[in-house]
Amino acid sequence: MDYLNKKWKIWYNSLDVNHDGKISIEDVEESRNKFTNLHELVGDKAKGVQVNFEDWWNKYIFRTGAGKEISESEFVQQLTEAYKKDKAGFIKEMQACFDCIFDVIDTNKDRTIDEDEFVYAFKAFGHENEALVRKAFSLYNKENKHVPLKDIVSEWVKFVTEEDTGKKDIIMEAFKEGF
């Protein structure tokens, strides 16, 4: 569990969009506003993405209640409890979590993510070092400069569910590089 706890803390910190040491509604607002601005989304498209972002945060991140601030220790504790209670169920939930957010991020709905979409997504989550984000993207085996959405989702699910330190984990590699 130590390795998973370490990764969940990394995930928590990656969700602290405004880098204030806590995850709150301000992180939701900043991420969805940055995302819609970077993609130059307007009107119904922008509203739809903003609603989908907030729904994702409320369902998968704010486990203590919709929009309710959550500390790192609460976040890790809740993930630990869910994992220990039903590992298969937890993996299924994380699959749904990452299917959901990457479906929102795939604004053109081509079921792939190109490098620019990847950069915009991670900038929206407060990762401003574009060179590091591009390096993280390069860790994927990409075809024609696009990564199938299912491959990105699979790697994130592995990151938040795999206990074995010996298994290749490109998300962990990216964070070790300073992502």
C-alpha contacts under 8 A as a table, 3 or more apart, distances in Angstrom:
res1	aa1	res2	aa2	distance
1	M	4	L	5.18
1	M	5	N	6.00
1	M	163	E	6.66
2	D	5	N	5.04
2	D	6	K	6.16
3	Y	6	K	5.09
3	Y	7	K	6.32
3	Y	163	E	6.04
3	Y	164	D	7.81
3	Y	165	T	7.03
4	L	7	K	4.99
4	L	8	W	6.00
4	L	160	V	6.78
4	L	161	T	6.97
4	L	162	E	7.00
4	L	163	E	5.70
5	N	8	W	5.03
5	N	9	K	6.18
5	N	76	V	6.49
5	N	80	T	7.65
6	K	9	K	5.23
6	K	10	I	6.38
7	K	10	I	4.95
7	K	11	W	6.14
7	K	159	F	7.03
7	K	160	V	6.52
7	K	172	M	7.49
8	W	11	W	4.89
8	W	12	Y	6.02
8	W	76	V	6.09
8	W	79	L	7.86
8	W	160	V	6.45
9	K	12	Y	4.94
9	K	13	N	6.20
9	K	72	E	6.64
9	K	76	V	6.72
10	I	13	N	5.17
10	I	14	S	6.19
10	I	175	F	7.78
11	W	14	S	5.01
11	W	15	L	6.39
11	W	160	V	7.92
12	Y	15	L	5.21
12	Y	16	D	6.57
12	Y	23	I	7.74
12	Y	72	E	6.34
12	Y	75	F	7.30
13	N	16	D	5.10
13	N	19	H	7.76
13	N	21	G	7.57
13	N	72	E	7.93
14	S	17	V	6.85
14	S	125	F	7.08
14	S	126	G	7.61
14	S	127	H	7.84
15	L	23	I	6.84
15	L	27	D	7.43
15	L	125	F	6.31
15	L	126	G	7.91
16	D	19	H	5.17
16	D	20	D	6.89
16	D	21	G	6.65
16	D	22	K	6.12
16	D	23	I	5.24
16	D	27	D	6.21
16	D	125	F	7.62
16	D	126	G	7.57
17	V	23	I	7.87
17	V	27	D	5.11
17	V	28	V	7.97
17	V	30	E	6.97
17	V	31	S	6.61
17	V	124	A	7.69
17	V	125	F	5.01
17	V	126	G	4.52
17	V	127	H	7.85
18	N	26	E	7.62
18	N	27	D	6.02
18	N	30	E	7.33
18	N	126	G	6.50
19	H	22	K	7.55
19	H	126	G	7.77
22	K	69	E	7.12
22	K	70	I	6.52
22	K	71	S	5.51
22	K	72	E	6.96
23	I	26	E	7.78
23	I	27	D	6.22
23	I	69	E	5.68
23	I	70	I	5.51
23	I	71	S	6.58
23	I	72	E	8.00
24	S	27	D	5.50
24	S	28	V	6.99
24	S	67	G	6.56
24	S	68	K	6.50
24	S	69	E	4.31
24	S	70	I	6.58
25	I	28	V	5.00
25	I	29	E	6.27
25	I	67	G	5.29
25	I	68	K	7.16
25	I	69	E	6.89
26	E	29	E	5.10
26	E	30	E	6.06
27	D	30	E	5.15
27	D	31	S	6.00
28	V	31	S	5.31
28	V	32	R	6.14
28	V	53	F	7.36
28	V	54	E	6.32
28	V	57	W	6.89
29	E	32	R	5.43
29	E	33	N	5.95
30	E	33	N	5.24
30	E	34	K	5.95
30	E	124	A	7.37
30	E	125	F	7.96
31	S	34	K	5.24
31	S	35	F	6.01
31	S	124	A	4.65
31	S	125	F	5.29
31	S	126	G	7.39
32	R	35	F	5.05
32	R	36	T	6.14
32	R	49	V	7.50
32	R	50	Q	5.47
32	R	53	F	6.14
32	R	54	E	7.72
32	R	124	A	6.88
33	N	36	T	5.32
33	N	37	N	6.06
33	N	50	Q	7.46
33	N	124	A	7.73
34	K	37	N	5.12
34	K	38	L	5.94
34	K	123	K	7.50
34	K	124	A	4.90
35	F	38	L	5.24
35	F	39	H	6.21
35	F	120	Y	6.63
35	F	121	A	6.47
35	F	123	K	7.71
35	F	124	A	4.91
36	T	39	H	5.25
36	T	40	E	5.79
36	T	41	L	5.04
36	T	42	V	7.58
36	T	46	A	5.88
36	T	49	V	7.34
36	T	50	Q	7.52
37	N	40	E	4.76
37	N	41	L	6.35
38	L	41	L	7.88
38	L	120	Y	6.24
38	L	124	A	7.91
39	H	120	Y	7.40
41	L	45	K	6.11
41	L	46	A	4.84
42	V	45	K	5.88
42	V	46	A	4.74
42	V	47	K	7.56
43	G	46	A	5.43
43	G	47	K	6.31
44	D	47	K	5.02
44	D	48	G	5.92
45	K	48	G	5.15
45	K	49	V	6.25
46	A	49	V	5.24
46	A	50	Q	6.13
47	K	50	Q	5.05
47	K	51	V	6.12
48	G	51	V	5.20
48	G	52	N	6.12
49	V	52	N	5.02
49	V	53	F	6.03
49	V	104	V	6.47
50	Q	53	F	5.10
50	Q	54	E	6.26
51	V	54	E	5.19
51	V	55	D	6.09
52	N	55	D	5.03
52	N	56	W	6.14
52	N	104	V	6.77
53	F	56	W	5.20
53	F	57	W	6.32
53	F	101	I	7.25
53	F	104	V	7.24
54	E	57	W	5.13
54	E	58	N	6.12
55	D	58	N	5.15
55	D	59	K	6.04
56	W	59	K	5.24
56	W	60	Y	5.90
56	W	61	I	7.45
56	W	97	C	7.35
56	W	100	C	6.97
56	W	101	I	6.55
57	W	60	Y	5.58
57	W	61	I	4.97
57	W	62	F	6.17
57	W	66	A	7.97
57	W	67	G	7.74
58	N	61	I	5.93
58	N	62	F	5.03
58	N	63	R	7.24
58	N	65	G	7.14
58	N	66	A	4.66
58	N	67	G	6.02
59	K	62	F	6.58
59	K	63	R	6.97
59	K	66	A	7.33
60	Y	63	R	6.42
60	Y	97	C	6.24
61	I	75	F	7.75
62	F	65	G	5.62
62	F	66	A	5.73
62	F	67	G	6.11
62	F	68	K	6.11
62	F	69	E	7.06
62	F	70	I	6.47
63	R	66	A	7.44
63	R	70	I	7.91
63	R	75	F	7.48
63	R	78	Q	7.31
64	T	68	K	6.45
64	T	70	I	7.15
65	G	68	K	5.28
70	I	74	E	6.21
70	I	75	F	6.40
71	S	74	E	5.20
71	S	75	F	6.14
72	E	75	F	5.08
72	E	76	V	6.12
73	S	76	V	5.22
73	S	77	Q	5.93
74	E	77	Q	5.05
74	E	78	Q	6.06
75	F	78	Q	5.32
75	F	79	L	6.30
76	V	79	L	5.15
76	V	80	T	6.01
77	Q	80	T	5.00
77	Q	81	E	6.14
78	Q	81	E	5.14
78	Q	82	A	6.19
79	L	82	A	5.15
79	L	83	Y	6.00
80	T	83	Y	5.11
80	T	84	K	6.04
81	E	84	K	5.24
81	E	85	K	5.95
82	A	85	K	5.19
82	A	86	D	6.30
82	A	87	K	7.42
82	A	90	F	6.10
83	Y	86	D	5.59
83	Y	87	K	4.80
83	Y	89	G	7.87
83	Y	90	F	5.40
84	K	87	K	6.08
86	D	89	G	5.17
86	D	90	F	6.03
87	K	90	F	4.99
87	K	91	I	6.21
88	A	91	I	5.17
88	A	92	K	6.24
89	G	92	K	5.01
89	G	93	E	6.14
90	F	93	E	5.00
90	F	94	M	6.18
90	F	161	T	7.92
91	I	94	M	5.10
91	I	95	Q	6.13
91	I	157	V	7.20
91	I	161	T	6.31
92	K	95	Q	5.03
92	K	96	A	6.34
93	E	96	A	5.09
93	E	97	C	6.09
94	M	97	C	4.76
94	M	98	F	6.19
94	M	157	V	5.87
94	M	160	V	7.54
94	M	161	T	7.83
95	Q	98	F	5.46
95	Q	99	D	5.96
95	Q	153	V	7.21
95	Q	154	S	7.61
95	Q	157	V	5.87
96	A	99	D	5.01
96	A	100	C	5.95
97	C	100	C	5.28
97	C	101	I	6.47
98	F	101	I	5.22
98	F	102	F	5.91
98	F	153	V	5.52
98	F	156	W	6.96
98	F	157	V	6.98
99	D	102	F	5.52
99	D	103	D	5.94
99	D	150	K	7.92
99	D	153	V	6.15
100	C	103	D	5.21
100	C	104	V	6.52
101	I	104	V	5.13
101	I	105	I	6.25
102	F	105	I	4.75
102	F	106	D	6.00
102	F	149	L	7.09
102	F	153	V	7.11
103	D	106	D	5.20
103	D	107	T	7.57
103	D	109	K	7.45
103	D	111	R	7.83
103	D	149	L	8.00
104	V	107	T	6.25
105	I	117	E	7.42
105	I	121	A	6.39
106	D	109	K	5.29
106	D	110	D	7.13
106	D	111	R	6.72
106	D	112	T	7.02
106	D	113	I	6.44
106	D	117	E	7.36
109	K	112	T	7.68
111	R	148	P	6.12
111	R	149	L	5.28
111	R	150	K	7.86
112	T	146	H	5.86
112	T	147	V	5.32
112	T	148	P	4.25
112	T	149	L	4.75
113	I	117	E	5.88
113	I	118	F	6.31
113	I	146	H	5.48
113	I	147	V	5.27
113	I	148	P	6.40
113	I	149	L	6.16
114	D	117	E	5.37
114	D	118	F	6.23
114	D	145	K	6.02
114	D	146	H	4.45
114	D	147	V	6.36
115	E	118	F	5.01
115	E	119	V	6.19
115	E	134	R	6.89
115	E	137	F	6.57
115	E	145	K	6.95
115	E	146	H	7.05
116	D	119	V	5.01
116	D	120	Y	6.13
117	E	120	Y	5.14
117	E	121	A	6.08
118	F	121	A	5.18
118	F	122	F	6.32
118	F	133	V	7.69
118	F	134	R	7.96
118	F	137	F	7.10
119	V	122	F	5.34
119	V	123	K	6.02
119	V	130	E	6.64
119	V	133	V	6.02
119	V	134	R	6.73
120	Y	123	K	5.08
120	Y	124	A	6.11
121	A	124	A	5.17
121	A	125	F	6.66
122	F	125	F	4.97
122	F	126	G	6.52
122	F	127	H	5.33
122	F	128	E	7.63
122	F	133	V	7.14
123	K	126	G	5.05
123	K	127	H	4.69
123	K	128	E	5.24
123	K	130	E	7.81
124	A	127	H	7.23
127	H	130	E	7.53
127	H	133	V	7.39
127	H	179	F	7.25
129	N	132	L	5.52
129	N	133	V	6.41
129	N	179	F	7.80
130	E	133	V	4.99
130	E	134	R	6.06
131	A	134	R	5.16
131	A	135	K	6.15
132	L	135	K	4.90
132	L	136	A	6.15
132	L	177	E	7.63
132	L	178	G	7.10
132	L	179	F	5.72
133	V	136	A	5.02
133	V	137	F	6.29
133	V	179	F	6.48
134	R	137	F	4.97
134	R	138	S	6.29
135	K	138	S	5.03
135	K	139	L	6.83
135	K	174	A	7.73
136	A	139	L	5.43
136	A	140	Y	7.71
136	A	170	I	7.94
136	A	171	I	7.67
136	A	174	A	5.18
136	A	179	F	7.27
137	F	140	Y	5.87
138	S	141	N	7.43
138	S	142	K	7.78
139	L	170	I	6.43
139	L	174	A	7.87
140	Y	147	V	7.05
140	Y	152	I	7.99
140	Y	170	I	7.62
141	N	147	V	7.21
142	K	145	K	5.57
142	K	146	H	5.46
142	K	147	V	4.91
142	K	148	P	7.89
143	E	146	H	5.45
143	E	147	V	6.37
147	V	151	D	6.77
147	V	152	I	7.08
148	P	151	D	5.42
148	P	152	I	6.84
149	L	152	I	5.27
149	L	153	V	6.18
150	K	153	V	5.09
150	K	154	S	5.93
151	D	154	S	5.03
151	D	155	E	6.28
152	I	155	E	5.26
152	I	156	W	6.40
153	V	156	W	5.21
153	V	157	V	6.12
154	S	157	V	5.12
154	S	158	K	6.14
155	E	158	K	5.02
155	E	159	F	6.12
155	E	169	D	7.03
155	E	170	I	6.90
155	E	171	I	6.66
156	W	159	F	4.87
156	W	160	V	6.40
156	W	171	I	6.66
157	V	160	V	5.40
157	V	161	T	6.01
158	K	161	T	5.20
158	K	162	E	5.21
158	K	169	D	7.05
159	F	162	E	6.05
159	F	169	D	6.32
159	F	171	I	6.14
159	F	172	M	6.66
162	E	165	T	7.96
164	D	167	K	5.77
165	T	168	K	7.95
169	D	172	M	5.39
169	D	173	E	6.28
170	I	173	E	4.78
170	I	174	A	6.09
171	I	174	A	5.06
171	I	175	F	6.36
172	M	175	F	5.10
172	M	176	K	6.14
173	E	176	K	5.06
173	E	177	E	6.34
174	A	177	E	5.10
174	A	178	G	6.74
174	A	179	F	5.47
175	F	178	G	5.13
175	F	179	F	4.49
176	K	179	F	7.02
